[in-house]
Amino acid sequence: MAIFRAREVAQQSDVELEEQLSKMQLELIQDKGKVSAGGATENPGRIRELRRTIARIKTEQRKRR
């Protein structure tokens, strides 16, 4: 899953944002589950980037309301 910047998020439609948000939230849950089970993720910085991208998407959705 790609990490989106604010400009890229602003260019997407509402439907695309909703789809991306659900995919990223699922991926974040999976990564957090691996860490809590005692494993290590392939890229530890990925959790931080996912959280930030989810925040960008939610911010854009609120702006559009």
N, C-alpha and C positions, 0 to 999 in steps of 0.2 A: 504494500500500500504506500502510495506516495505521500510525502509531507507537502502540504500546500501553504503558500505564503498568503498574506492578506489580499494582495492584488488578484491572485488566482481564485481565491474564495469569492471575492466580489463579482467575478465574471461568470460564476456558475449560476444555474437556475435554482429555484427553490427545491425542485424535485431532486436534482443532482446533489444539492447540499444535504438533504435528508438521507439519501442513500449513502453518501460518504460518511456522514455522522454515525449511522448505525454500524457500518463496516469498521470504522475506527474504534468505536466503543467496544465492539466485540473483540477486536485485536488487542485492545488495552486490557480487557478482562483476562484474556488468555495469557498475555505476558505477565500480568501480575500474579496469576495462578501459578505459573512456572516458578516465579521467584519465591512465593510463599510456600511452595512445596519443597523448597530447598535446592532447586535447580538454578541454573544460570541462563539468562537469555543470550542470544547470539550477539546482540548489540544492546548493552545496558542503557545507552543514551536514547534508545528508541522509545522507552516509556515516557521520558520527559517530552520528546518531540510529539508524541501522540497526544499527550495531555494538552500541549500548547495548540496543536492544530484543532483539537476538539473545541477548545476555548475560542479560537478564531471563527470557527463555523457557527458556534452558538451566538457569538457577538454579531456576526453578519445577519443571522436570522432575526435577532432582536431589532437591529437597525431597520430591517425591512417591514416590521410590523407597524 
